């Protein structure tokens, strides 16, 4: 299957919009800063924690980032597949 430019850019744009919509920046108010869609690959907090084991999950998670990139790749191929099928029907 050949990837087309417009469906690919559209799929990546939609994915980035979802990432920005789910972004949380509450670290300054004893909350968390989370980045990533659907899995948070970056988590940070400046507040005091009642459970010190939570601090081990802070920072950049390579595993979640790779999973997010795999999901993005599948999404791009799916959008291109649908665009190619729709174009053939017209």
N, C-alpha and C positions, 0 to 999 in steps of 0.2 A: 504494500500500500504506500502510495506516495503522499507525503505530508504537504499540505497546502499552507501558505503563509498566513492568510487571514484567519482560518479556523484555529491555527496554532496560537497566534497572537491573542485571539479572543479567549481561548481556553486558559492561557497563562494569565491574562488580565482578570478573568473571573476568579481564578484561584488566588491571585494577589489581593483582590478586593475582599474575598472571604477571609484571608489572612489578616488584613488590616481591620476588618470589622470585628474579629475575635481577639484582637490585640488588647491586652490589659496593661495599664501603666499605673499601678497603685502601690508601688514600692515605697514611695515617700510617706504614705499614710498607713504604715504597718500592714500593707497588703503585699501583693505579688506583682511582678512584671512578668507577663507570659507572652510568648511569641510563637506562632506556628498554627497551621491548620491542616488537618484535623488534630494532630498531636502537637503539644507544646514542646518545641525543641530547644527553647531557651526559657529558663525560669530563674527569677532572682527576687530577693526580698531584703530590705534593710531593717525590718522590724525584729523584735524579740520573738522567739519561738518557744512555745510551751513544750514541743516535742523536738528534741535536738536531732532526731533521725531524719527530719524533713530537710535539713541542710545538705544532706548527701545528694539529694535530687536537684540541687541548684546548679546553675551554669548551663553550658551548651551540651545537649545530648545528641551525639552523632547518630545513634540508633534511630531516634525519632526523626531526625533530619533526613536520613536515608529513606525511611518509611514514607515521609511526606513527599520526597522527590519521586519515589516509585508510584505513589498515588497520583501525583501530577502527571507523570509520564503516561499512565493508564488513561487519565482524563483527556490528555491531548490526543492520544490515539483514538479514543472513543468519539470525541468531537469530530475528528477528521473522518472517521468511518461514517458517522451520521451525515456529515456534509457531503461526502462522496456519494452515498446512497440517495440523498435528497436531490443532488445535482443530476444523477442519472434518471430520476423519475420525471424531471421537468423536460 
